[in-house]
């Protein structure tokens, strides 16, 4: 009996190898079909999420402006000037236009005429308009009033961009943008600057806000809401501000020529768009360049287009010059600088393009296997928005690439793309959620919720790091303004000679006559000078080479109006003491014996020359400034309390910025 059972067991039919292969193939097909169905359902869900995001709260324009104005005005009042070019190329000529004295760089010499007086007149008219209402009594009031005004304008431009993103791109992304901008240390000091790069940054922000409006085939609507405002803003940024800001407008022009948009349109839509773009752009450029050329030609005493002269010198090598004469940096300079000014936001911005490519691949693969009508429509809708997103993130990458390839680099150059950097970071955070869902489908795992909350937490952390950087700028490098306030000032009261004021109900008479002249000298720390707005009336700045190592072409002086007789006589006078090759000019320095006061920084660790206290009497208090050469990297990048510096083993070395009264000799 047992033998029969054993034989019956072996007589059972075995499954064939072919049958097993068929079963495995069917299982794989079922698994693949299930994944495709889940992927298709995921993309349909993404479209539904885009619809539900319309209910997500985004602050109104007024609320956004108030939030952003808080940090911008704080920057205007607290942040030190980051670039000596801002002082000598813009604050000093502006001081000359208003008060008749100031330092003059070679760019303002008539034989070179690289800078625009028309650009300065924008700020001069703004100051004189505010003076009518407020009646400024000190030059420091003028200084802060202008910076606060510029900070408020920047806050308004940023708020307009955020609202445009909310209305035309994505509401959650709009929230990411304004949180990134709010906590960015780079915007903290770039917004209140009188630099052309900051001027162009604000206008490019407005232009990009208009460019967020999707293209449509209806030409009248397209011109009204997109082409005209964007083109005029970009034209102002390029022609009145900084010529190289044209890089930001390139993706907008490409989008105009490539993307047709929704609505009805004829076959010649590209030709009509090109004609509209060229017509609006050429008209705006002609008016702006023409107006600025008239003003500049009057000041220089000959026909001048300052923007062209600047490009001819820096790009074409006119006057045997080149931007490389003023320093070169490695290709990764802007990456390092972006991490310093934007921390996590910079990392997110750099990841936006790779994430865009990954999401494009995900959509492409899903579209090949999608069978349902709902899935096809969902993917088509995602494709349409994804294509437009590429043109929105391109400005930052284009600016970063082109400027990184140039040998001469400066921190302020990248500021024209700071708002776009924040937009790229917001785009990366917005793409993270669908990419996570797609990856979970491929791996057969369950998707997790809460991605938007994670994005907000990341930006909150970035804002905290940005606040530490802002605090470091104020604490570590704010000594120059406080030091120059130690200079003895006159007792003259009354309004400044800036024109009529409702406080006096008459034209204010000049107050800058019959005052004993005083000479304030600086040596190797000349680039710390906070501008003549911090000098009491009757004081002038001079450079002394024996007070520190000084190379290159230092600024000279405008011929004072009380000597030349008029502003135009000073600005149109050609002088032989200026050169375009960054060569030392002895006439732009003086001897120590000519100085009444000396302002300098003493770093004990560097062994630099010190003024003997027996010969030079210290005026007021000295103010601490961080020594970046002998301090740890972390301790000079962000604010670190002294307790943590000691606990973590970080090193912070300090110098002292002091004011000394006139004496006889220098002890080395």
Secondary structure as UniProt FT lines:
FT   HELIX           2..10
FT   HELIX           17..52
FT   HELIX           53..55
FT   HELIX           61..78
FT   HELIX           84..86
FT   HELIX           87..91
FT   HELIX           92..99
FT   STRAND          103..104
FT   HELIX           106..108
FT   TURN            110..112
FT   HELIX           117..134
FT   HELIX           139..168
FT   HELIX           171..182
FT   HELIX           185..190
FT   TURN            191..192
FT   HELIX           196..211
FT   HELIX           219..222
FT   HELIX           223..227
FT   HELIX           228..236
FT   HELIX           237..241
FT   HELIX           243..245
FT   HELIX           246..258
FT   TURN            267..268
FT   HELIX           269..300
FT   HELIX           306..314
FT   TURN            315..316
FT   HELIX           318..320
FT   HELIX           323..326
FT   TURN            331..332
FT   HELIX           333..342
FT   HELIX           344..369
FT   HELIX           373..404
FT   HELIX           411..417
FT   HELIX           418..443
FT   HELIX           451..477
FT   HELIX           479..484
FT   TURN            485..486
FT   STRAND          500..501
FT   TURN            502..505
FT   STRAND          506..507
FT   STRAND          518..522
FT   TURN            524..525
FT   HELIX           526..528
FT   HELIX           532..534
FT   TURN            537..538
FT   STRAND          539..544
FT   HELIX           545..547
FT   STRAND          556..557
FT   HELIX           561..564
FT   HELIX           567..571
FT   TURN            576..577
FT   HELIX           586..588
FT   HELIX           592..594
FT   STRAND          597..602
FT   HELIX           604..606
FT   TURN            613..615
FT   STRAND          618..626
FT   HELIX           633..637
FT   HELIX           642..648
FT   STRAND          654..661
//
